[in-house]
Amino acid sequence: MRAMTLCLALSILLVGAAAAPAESADFFPIKVGASWQYAAHDDKNAWVMTMLVSGTATVQGAPGPYFVVERLDVTGAPDAQRYQQANLLRVYRGSVHLFGGTDIRTGNRVEYLFFKEAPVGTEWSYVMLDGTRRFLKVADRPAQVKVPAGTFTGCLHYLDSLNGGYVVGKDVLAQTWVCAGVGAVKMIEYPRPDNPKAARIFELRSYKNP
């Protein structure tokens, strides 16, 4: 089973252990010590995925400071494996920026606008270090999102696409439902956008927001 990512798997260099307090946002209430646990499954396996805000960090030459968000996937039988990664997130005025690394052509540190609170229909995009452009869209504001952790209101549903199209089963790489005061309550990843049957589904079953 291949390593799983929220949307991007990144190799990151942390420069400096201490950082100024990082700002949080309503839809992503990120604080050191916060954690989220998800019941996950695809067409072959079921497992548990945990996300934990383990600290803050700075990266020389990047806006920062960042929250260090660790992700751990532990799969069960018949394909028991363990995957772990860490991403750097900066939250500012309702937007979440993901640290992408260093552009070897310019030496510049690169951030991606990963999420923003915006009206339904809002679209934006960013270019990854390999030159691939990613497209995102606020699809709707569902009245309720029901997952094992409960029923949540005040949510945004957004889509992630490689080509600017937003048809599930054709263009969409991921769907995410984010709820105010909680964070991501449901995520669907499509390793193959043209095969939704192979989707990886993550539903929040518990969370801690200190």
C-alpha positions as CSV (number, residue, x, y, z in Angstrom):
1,M,0.0,0.0,0.0
2,R,1.5,3.3,-1.0
3,A,2.2,6.1,1.4
4,M,-0.8,8.4,1.9
5,T,-0.8,12.2,2.0
6,L,-3.4,14.8,3.0
7,C,-2.8,16.5,-0.3
8,L,1.0,16.8,-0.5
9,A,3.9,14.7,0.8
10,L,6.8,17.1,1.6
11,S,10.4,16.8,2.7
12,I,11.0,19.7,5.1
13,L,14.0,21.3,6.7
14,L,13.3,22.8,10.1
15,V,15.6,25.7,10.9
16,G,15.5,26.8,14.5
17,A,13.5,25.1,17.3
18,A,11.8,28.2,18.8
19,A,9.3,30.5,17.1
20,A,7.0,33.3,18.0
21,P,3.4,32.3,18.7
22,A,1.7,31.3,15.5
23,E,-1.7,32.7,14.7
24,S,-4.7,30.4,14.4
25,A,-7.8,30.5,12.2
26,D,-11.5,29.7,12.9
27,F,-11.7,26.9,10.4
28,F,-8.3,25.5,11.3
29,P,-8.0,26.0,15.1
30,I,-4.4,25.0,15.1
31,K,-2.6,25.1,18.5
32,V,0.3,23.2,19.9
33,G,-1.1,20.0,21.4
34,A,-4.2,19.9,19.2
35,S,-4.9,16.5,17.6
36,W,-7.4,14.8,15.3
37,Q,-8.1,11.1,14.9
38,Y,-9.8,9.7,11.8
39,A,-11.4,6.4,10.9
40,A,-10.0,5.7,7.4
41,H,-10.7,3.1,4.7
42,D,-10.3,2.4,1.1
43,D,-11.5,-0.5,-1.1
44,K,-9.0,-2.9,0.6
45,N,-8.0,-1.7,4.1
46,A,-9.3,0.0,7.2
47,W,-6.9,2.0,9.4
48,V,-6.6,4.9,11.8
49,M,-5.0,8.2,10.9
50,T,-3.9,10.7,13.5
51,M,-2.8,14.3,13.0
52,L,-1.0,16.2,15.8
53,V,0.3,19.7,16.2
54,S,3.6,18.9,17.8
55,G,5.2,22.4,18.0
56,T,6.3,25.4,16.0
57,A,9.3,26.1,13.8
58,T,10.9,28.7,11.6
59,V,12.4,28.3,8.2
60,Q,15.2,30.7,7.2
61,G,13.9,32.9,4.4
62,A,10.3,31.9,4.7
63,P,7.5,34.0,6.2
64,G,6.7,31.7,9.1
65,P,6.5,30.9,12.0
66,Y,4.9,27.6,11.2
67,F,3.0,24.9,13.1
68,V,4.5,21.5,12.8
69,V,1.7,19.1,11.9
70,E,2.5,15.4,12.1
71,R,0.5,12.7,10.4
72,L,0.6,9.1,11.3
73,D,-1.3,6.3,9.3
74,V,-1.4,2.9,10.8
75,T,-3.0,0.3,8.6
76,G,-4.4,-3.0,9.8
77,A,-4.6,-6.5,8.3
78,P,-4.2,-7.8,5.6
79,D,-1.6,-5.1,4.7
80,A,-0.3,-3.8,8.0
81,Q,2.0,-0.8,7.5
82,R,2.9,2.4,9.2
83,Y,3.5,5.8,7.5
84,Q,4.5,9.0,9.1
85,Q,5.2,12.5,7.8
86,A,5.2,16.1,8.9
87,N,4.1,19.3,7.2
88,L,4.5,23.0,8.1
89,L,1.4,25.1,8.2
90,R,1.1,28.9,8.6
91,V,-2.4,30.2,9.4
92,Y,-3.2,33.9,8.9
93,R,-6.6,35.7,8.7
94,G,-8.7,32.7,7.7
95,S,-6.1,31.3,5.3
96,V,-3.8,28.3,5.6
97,H,-0.4,28.3,3.9
98,L,1.6,25.1,3.4
99,F,5.4,25.3,3.2
100,G,6.5,23.7,0.0
101,G,10.3,23.8,0.1
102,T,13.0,25.6,-1.8
103,D,12.9,26.5,-5.5
104,I,16.3,25.3,-6.7
105,R,16.1,27.7,-9.7
106,T,15.8,30.8,-7.6
107,G,16.7,29.7,-4.0
108,N,13.3,31.2,-2.8
109,R,11.3,29.5,-0.1
110,V,7.9,28.6,-1.5
111,E,4.4,28.5,0.2
112,Y,1.2,27.2,-1.2
113,L,-2.2,28.7,-0.3
114,F,-3.8,25.5,0.9
115,F,-7.1,26.8,2.2
116,K,-9.0,30.1,2.6
117,E,-12.4,31.0,3.9
118,A,-14.3,32.4,1.0
119,P,-17.7,32.5,-0.7
120,V,-19.0,29.4,-2.5
121,G,-17.6,29.3,-6.0
122,T,-14.3,31.0,-5.2
123,E,-11.4,29.4,-7.0
124,W,-7.6,29.7,-6.7
125,S,-4.5,27.9,-7.8
126,Y,-0.8,27.5,-7.0
127,V,2.2,26.1,-8.8
128,M,4.2,23.3,-7.1
129,L,8.0,23.1,-7.2
130,D,7.8,20.5,-10.0
131,G,5.8,22.9,-12.2
132,T,2.4,21.2,-11.6
133,R,-0.4,23.6,-11.0
134,R,-3.1,22.7,-8.5
135,F,-6.6,24.1,-8.5
136,L,-8.9,24.5,-5.6
137,K,-12.5,25.6,-5.2
138,V,-15.0,26.3,-2.5
139,A,-17.8,24.0,-3.6
140,D,-20.5,24.6,-1.1
141,R,-21.4,25.2,2.5
142,P,-23.3,22.1,3.7
143,A,-25.9,22.6,6.4
144,Q,-24.5,19.6,8.3
145,V,-21.6,17.1,8.1
146,K,-22.1,13.8,10.0
147,V,-19.1,11.7,11.0
148,P,-18.4,9.4,13.9
149,A,-17.3,12.3,16.1
150,G,-20.7,13.9,15.7
151,T,-22.8,16.2,13.5
152,F,-21.1,19.5,12.6
153,T,-22.5,22.8,11.2
154,G,-20.8,25.9,9.9
155,C,-18.7,24.0,7.4
156,L,-17.0,24.6,4.0
157,H,-16.6,21.9,1.4
158,Y,-13.8,22.4,-1.1
159,L,-12.3,20.5,-4.0
160,D,-8.7,20.0,-5.2
161,S,-8.0,19.4,-8.9
162,L,-5.0,19.0,-11.2
163,N,-6.6,20.5,-14.3
164,G,-9.2,23.1,-13.1
165,G,-12.1,20.7,-13.7
166,Y,-14.2,19.7,-10.7
167,V,-16.1,16.6,-11.7
168,V,-15.7,13.8,-9.2
169,G,-14.6,10.6,-11.0
170,K,-12.8,12.6,-13.6
171,D,-10.8,15.6,-12.4
172,V,-10.9,15.8,-8.6
173,L,-7.9,14.7,-6.5
174,A,-9.5,15.4,-3.1
175,Q,-12.5,16.6,-1.3
176,T,-12.3,18.2,2.2
177,W,-15.0,19.3,4.6
178,V,-13.8,21.8,7.2
179,C,-15.9,23.0,10.1
180,A,-15.5,26.1,12.2
181,G,-13.8,25.5,15.5
182,V,-12.9,21.9,14.6
183,G,-10.9,21.7,11.4
184,A,-11.2,19.0,8.8
185,V,-14.0,16.6,9.7
186,K,-14.0,14.6,6.5
187,M,-11.6,14.0,3.6
188,I,-11.7,11.9,0.5
189,E,-8.5,11.3,-1.5
190,Y,-8.5,9.9,-5.1
191,P,-5.2,8.3,-5.9
192,R,-6.7,7.8,-9.4
193,P,-9.1,10.7,-10.2
194,D,-10.8,8.5,-12.8
195,N,-11.5,5.6,-10.4
196,P,-13.5,6.9,-7.4
197,K,-14.0,3.3,-6.2
198,A,-10.3,3.4,-5.0
199,A,-10.9,6.5,-2.9
200,R,-9.4,6.8,0.6
201,I,-12.0,8.1,3.0
202,F,-11.2,9.8,6.3
203,E,-13.9,10.6,8.9
204,L,-13.2,12.3,12.2
205,R,-13.9,10.2,15.2
206,S,-12.3,12.3,18.0
207,Y,-10.3,15.5,18.4
208,K,-8.6,17.6,21.1
209,N,-8.4,21.4,20.8
210,P,-6.6,22.7,23.9
